[in-house]
Amino acid sequence: MKIARIILADDHSFIRLGLVQILKDEYPAAEIKQVADGESLVKEVTLHDWDLVISDLDMPGRSGLEALEQIKLIKPHLPVLILSIYAEDLYAVRVLKAGASGYLNKNSAPDELITAIQRITLGKKYITPEIAEKLLSNLDDDDKKPHELLTNREFEIFKLLALGKTVTQIAETLSLALTTISTYRSRVMEKLSLSTNSELTRYAISHHIISDIDQ
């Protein structure tokens, strides 16, 4: 598959510039469009045709995971590569199940990014040995940690709560009703067997979902 049009989504301009340089070195004739958030990404995918989407996972407003789910509804065959600062064991399985063609840590070498792109543009999935092992272990629900049983939406809200965001702030960020966020919070607390937000934050830190620095 020839790559003529790439759309790149990341809220940090310096990261986008670095990625554009890597992409231009490999695909000098490709058109590369940059956007800074999930909302803009979904809009561009809806309005125009692209050969490849490269998206950050964490962006303001609609997350990369939410954008991915929307993109797969709009254009199910469009390959999407998700980039993230998070370890593979935290998000890789979620994004692959949501329809991504690959998941890559942002600390990966530039040539690994090109390898991933070459593979997914052939219609294949790009997974590291670590992700493959995680996918196999994920087949058994008995081996999963409590947070791995959360839905994608529950997990996003869990993470925001753990970071100290209020129900009101989360509702504004995700454009959802307060009652909806409250319901999700109750589900998260029940599934994790927790009672307070401080317990939730401690759980998130202990499982390396957030760090002390994020607080």
PyMOL commands that set and color helices and strands:
alter all, ss='L'
color gray80, all
select helices_A, chain A and resi 13-26+38-47+64-74+88-97+110-120+129-137+141-143+146-149+152-162+167-174+178-192+197-206+212-214
alter helices_A, ss='H'
color red, helices_A
select strands_A, chain A and resi 5-9+31-35+52-56+80-84+102-105
alter strands_A, ss='S'
color yellow, strands_A
deselect
rebuild
show_as cartoon
